[in-house]
Amino acid sequence: MKIAPRWAYPVVFVGVCGHASSEFFAVLSGVSGPEVSVWRYLLGGFGLIVWALIDRDSRDLISPLKAEGWRIVWLSFFGVTLTYLAFHWALDYATVIQVATVVTTIPIFVALANWVVNGVAPGAVKIVTGAMAVIGVVLLLTDGAIEALAGTPGTLFGVLLAVICAALGSFYAVLVKPVMGRHGGLKIIALTMMIGGIGLWLLVGSVWSIWVNPLTLGERPAIAVWSLLILALWNTTITQLLWFGGLAAAPDITRASYLFFLKPVIAAGLAIFILAQYPTPLQVAAILVVTGSVFVEMFWPRLRQLATR
């Protein structure tokens, strides 16, 4: 599956929509963070492998492993196993909106990772829009969250895990891009997600003594089964392919990643329609700031032309 550069940004946006709903289905499943991460990436990674085998151009999954197998395993461990263990474990301590908001800082880490790895320093517009997004994140986090953080030490641990998730996931996105360029996006996403899922199975089983058996999925309550399947197939198989594939195809990976700042907007919409939770005035202000940063970033050349005129 090849994504044309002109379609990269819309594809990334659809991927963001998938990311924005993952916290809801993880919590709805009723499964603890470490365990739900295993279910998600064993099933979702398997779905990506099947997708790759169906695609005629991506069936050869052995050649990338022969060419640079250790690099792929290393990327899988840090970019999938540790990243998404931190993400789902964070939901055991912090709220959905806290985790979703903190993870929204991924584009900031992507710009930093691109600078560290590729030497591409962020330009003036990225600094401005990044600052706008940070202001929006601060507004969301301070909307009653400071009191919660001060009174519940466990929440601090959850927020820290979300920050670790954002940092590791961003460096993975930058480091995996050239590997995708050499072997194809679908191949590498399928391999890293499946290998990362096996890593999660081994890590969670060894540390928490929870050995997930996918064959027992049908024994769980119906709400848990559907939540885990949606989390695996939509939030992982489809979303990860669109998100990382779109980033890899984008002419400017940092600009494409800035679409992730729309996540709190989408999460707020889901909170209204699914949980009947309406945003506070401060949250609305934060959403406007975050959305504004995305539009400034995407339409910066046109805005600059209008300003010069």
N, C-alpha and C positions, 0 to 999 in steps of 0.2 A: 504494500500500500504506500503510494507516494502522494505527498501533499504539496500542491503547487504553492510557490511563495505568495501568490495573490490571495490564496485562501487561508494562509497561515493564521492571520489574526482572527477571522470568524471561527476557525476550528479551535483556537485557544480559548475563545470566549465560551463555546459550548463546553469545553473541558472545565472551565471555571464554574459553570453551572453545576456540573457533576460534583466538583469538589465542595461546592457550597452546601450540598445536601448530604454529604457523607456523615457529618456529625450527628444529624438527626436520626439516620437509620442505624448508626452505631449505638446510640443511646436507646432507640426504640427496640433493638434486639434483646436488651436485657442481659447481654453477655459482658463480662468484665473486660477492661481494656486490653491487657495482654492476650487473652484468649480470642477476643473478637478480631484482633489483628491477624491471627493465624487463619481463622476461618476466611477472612476477607482475601488474603493473598494466596492461600492454597487454591481456593475456588476461582478467584479472579485471575491468578496467574495461569491456571489450567485453561481458563476461557481464552486467554491471550494466545496460549500455545495452539489451541484448536483453531483460532482465527488465523494464525500464521500458517498453519498447515493447509488451510482451505485456500489461502491466497497463493496463486501460482508463483509469484515473484518472491515469496518469503518462506517457502517450504524448507529450504536448506538451512536448518538451524545448527548444523554441525560445523560448517566452515568457519563461522565467527568464533566458535569455541576453540577450534584448532589454531586459528590465527592469533587470538589474544584472549584465551580462556581465563587466565588469572586476572586480567584487567576487568573482565566482565563479572567474575565472581567478587572481586573487590568492590566494584561499583554496586553490585547487588546487595552486599552486606551493609555498606554504609548508607547507600541511597534508598534502600527498601527496608531491609530488616530492622536497622536501628532507627531510621526515620519514622516508619509507621508504627513501630513499637512505642516510640515516644508520643506520637500523635494520639493513638487510642488509649494509652495509659494516662495521658493528660486528662481525658474525659472522665476518669475515675475521681479526679480531684477538683478540676475547674469546670465551670458551666460551659454549655454549648457555645454561647455567644462569646465568652472569654477566649476559648480555644480558637473559634473561627476568626476572631478579631486579631489575636496574636499571630496566627498562621498567615494572616493577610500581609504581614511584613515580608513575605517571601521575595517579592520583587526587589526590595531593598538589599536583601542578601544576594540575589542574583546579580545585581549590579556590582556588589562588592566582590563576589566570586569571579565575575567576568574580568574585573580589574586585577585581582590577584592571579588568576590562572592565565588570562590572555593579555594582560597589560592594557586593557581597554578602559581608560578612565571615564567615569560618567560625565557627560556634558552638563552645561548650565541648566538646560531644560529638565534633565533628569534629577538634578539637585533640587530644583524648585518644586517639581511635581512630587518628588520623594518627601520633601518637607511638608507639603500639603497633606500627603497621605498619612504621615506620622502624626500630624495634628489631629486628623480624623480618628486615627487609632487611639490617641490619648483621650479624645473626647468620649469615645465609646468605653474605654477602660475606666475612666473616672466617673462614669454615670452609675454611681452606686457600687462600683467594683472595689474602690479603695477601702471602703469599710469592710467589705467581704474579705479582702486580702488581709487586712489588719487583724480581723477576728478569727480567721481560719487559716492556720499555718499550712495545712495541706493544700490549699488553693495556690499558694506561692509555688509549691512543688509542681503543681499542674501547669501553671503558667511557664515555669522554667522548662518543663518537658515540651511545651508547645514551641518555645523559642528554639530549643535544640532541633525539633522537627523542621522548623523553617530554615534553619542554617544548613543542616545536612541535606535537605531536599533541594536547596538552591545550588549547592556545590555539585550535587549529582546532575542537575539539569545542565549545568555548564560543561562538566567533564564528560557527560555521555553524548553530547552533541557531535563531536568528531567521530566517535565510534559508530553512531547512527549513520553519519555521512559515508563511512567506509563500507558498512554492511547492510544498511537499510533500517529505517525507524521501527517497523513492526517486529523485525527479527530481534533487535536488541531490547525493545520494551518487553516482548514476550519472555525472552531469556532472563532478563534481570528481575522481572516481577515474579517469575516462577522460582528462580533460584533464591530470591529474597524471601519468598513464601516458605520454602523449605528451611531456610535459615531461621525464620520466625518459629516454625514448628519445633526445630531442635532447641532454640534458645528458650522459648517459653516452657517447653517440656522439661528442660534441664534445670531451670531456675525456679519455676513455679510448680513443677510436677503436674502440669496440665498437658496431657498428650491428646491433642485433638484428633478424632477419628471422623473424617468426612462422611463415612457410611452411616453415622448415627444422626445425621442432620434431620431426617424425617421423624426422629423421636422427640424433637423439641416442640414447644407450643407453636401454633400456626403463625402468630405474629413474629416470633423469633425466626422461623424458617424464611418467611417472606422478606423480613428485614435483612437477614444475612445474604439471601440471594440477590436482592437489589444492591446491597453494599458491594457484593462481589462482582456482579455482571455489569451493572450500570456505573457505580462509583469507582470501579477498578478496571475491569476489562475495557469498557468503552471510554471512560473518562481519562484514564492514564494514557491510552493510545492517542487520544485527541490532544491532551495537554502537552505531553512530551514530544509527540510527533509534530504538533503545531509550532512549539518552541524551536525544534530542530530545523524546521522549514522556514522560519521567519527570518527575513533579512536582518533584523535587529532583535536579538533575543531579549535584551533588556526592555525594549519598548513593548514587545509582545507580553512579557511577564507582568508589565504594569496593569494589564487587564485583570490581574488577580486582585487588585484593589477594589474591584466590584463585588468581591465575595461578601462583605458585610451587608451590602445592599440586597443581594440575593438572599442571604441568610435572614435578613429582616422580613423580606417578603414571605419566606417559608414559615417564619415564626408567626406571622399574621394568619396565613391560610391553614397551617397545620396545627399550631399550638394556640391560636387565638390570642397571641401576645402582641400588643401594639407598641410601636416604638415611642419612647419619650421624646420631648422636644430636643433634648441634648443629643439623642441618638439620630434624630432627623437632621440636626445641624452637622453631625459627623458624616452622615451619609452624603449630604450635599458637598462637603469638602472633599471627601474621598472620590465621589463621582466627578467632581470638577477637576481633580488632579488627572484622572484618566483622559478626559476630553482635552485638557491642555496638552498632554503628552501626545495624543493621537493626531491632533490638528495643529500642532505647533508650527509646521512650515507655513500653513495658510494664515495662521494668526500673525506670524512674523511678517508675511507679505502684506497683510492688511495694515500692520503697524507702520511699515515703511512707506506705504502709500499716503 
